[in-house]
Amino acid sequence: MLRRAIRWLLLIGVVLAATALAAVFIAPGKVLDAELARKHWLAGVEERFIEVDGQRWRYLERGPADADVVVLLHGLQADSGTWLDVLRLAPDTRRYLVPDLPGFGGSPNPADLDFRAGTQAARLHAWLKALGVTRLDLVGHSMGGDISGRYAAAHPQQIRSLAFVDSAGVPFAPNDFVRAIQSGRNPYLITTHEQFDAFLGTVFKHRPFLPAPVLRAYADRVLPRGADWNEAMRQLRQPDEVFVLAGLLPQLSMPSLVLWCREDRVLDVSSVEAFRAGLPNEQVVLLDDCGHMPLMERPADTAAALAQLWRSVYAAN
């Protein structure tokens, strides 16, 4: 009887594996949806929508409604989903709000197609006001870090703590990414599957694994917005826009964290020196063996560093 049961279990396992493999090739979009749903479930988030000043926002929320608020901002050509692995490991004692910034993820393009960091910071203020949030811990990755710093400079009384994760907005030692932009190319331009693959190779040292058909299905969803994101990059790289944050850093006296991957090939780790020189009250955490996406490549270390920042703030208070 035991041998027969084992044989049946093995057979069931083989059938399930074959079914999953077939689904990858027959319905890769549904496999992708299932994986995204799994990540949302593990992170404990709920999807929400709100309209503010004619702009529809999609955002994720987790945690008690009366808890201290943490807002997490994503980078260019990304969305709230990049924070899911960190959210799964983040403390349960806070209320997390994670928006798709206008023009990204499930939030449609702004009517004026203005993607500048200062404009997005103003929109963020309107969104938080609509949600009744007046005090928060603010975290930003890449473009989201630039927006976070602009917001904190404009509304310092609202910010308990500020975290920059491989953040844009400050100068750094020239790398291949900068040299490509200076030559007139945009490494973030994504209009073909080949460009999407090159983009992943640039931002990750260790790419998240997805079977090729599922990865292609994901690319098919983001490619239609490639031209808009190219325009966003063009605006963000204008001389009067690109390093505004660097001049604002001395104003940001709230406790702050600067977290970076040493092998970031987009925003070089030498960026950290600008934050060290400018921020009055910073902690610095440098991670090995990861690229521009520590929130996906090193989520446990990212979550731990953020939790330590928040503990230090609340202990001080």
C-alpha positions, 0 to 999 in steps of 0.5 A: 500500500505504501509503495502504491501511494508513493507511485501515485504521489509521484505520478501526480507530481509529474502531471502537475509539473507537466501542466505547469510547463505547458501553461508557460508556453500555452498561456504565459500571460496567465502564468505572469498574472499568477506570479504577480498575484502570488507576490501581492499575496505574500506582501499582504498588500491590497490594490487601491485607486483614487482620483486626485485633480483629474489624475487617476492613481493606482497604489498598494496599501498594507497595514493598520489604517491608524499606524505610522505611514511609510511611502515607498516610491519606485524608479523610472520604467518601474512601478509599485511592484518593485517593492513587493519583495521588501514589503514581504519582509518589512515590519507589520507595525506600519501602514505602507502606501506604495503608488504607481507614480503618474505615467507608470504602472497602473497610473495613466500618463499625466495630461501634460506629459510632465515627468520632471521630479519636481512636478511629480513631487507636487503631484505626490503632495496632492495625493497624500493630502487626498489620503489625509497623510500629513506625517510619513517616513519617505523612501525612494529608489532611483528616480523615486529618490530624487522625487523624495528629496524634492518632496522632503525639501518642500515639506520638511515638517511632514517627514520623520525619516528619509531613505535614498536607495540607489537614488538619482539626482546627484553627480557621480563618476562617469560610467557607460550609462552616462557616456551612452546618454552623452553620445545621444543614446538612451540605455533606458529606451525600450521599444523592442524585446531586444532593448528590454533584454538589454535594459534588464542586463543593465539594471540587474546583476542577478536578474529575477528568473522568469521562463522566457515566454513569461518574460516576453509576455511581461515585455509585451505589457511594458513596451507600449509605454516605451516612448513615454518613458523615453520622454521622461528620461529626456526631461529628467536629464535636462541641465536645469533638472538633473542635479537639483537634488544635490543642492537641496541635501543640506536642507534635509536635516531629518534622519536619513539613510543612503543605501547603494549597491556597489555594482550599480551600473546605472547610478554609480556608487560614487553618488554616495559621496555627494550624499555624505557631503550634503546630508546633515544626518545620514546613515550609509549602507553599501551592499555587495553583489547587486546592481541598480535594484537592491530592493529586488536583488537584496530585499532582506538587506534593504528591509533590514536597513529601512527597519533600522532607520525607523527604529532609530527615529522612533527611539529618538522620539 
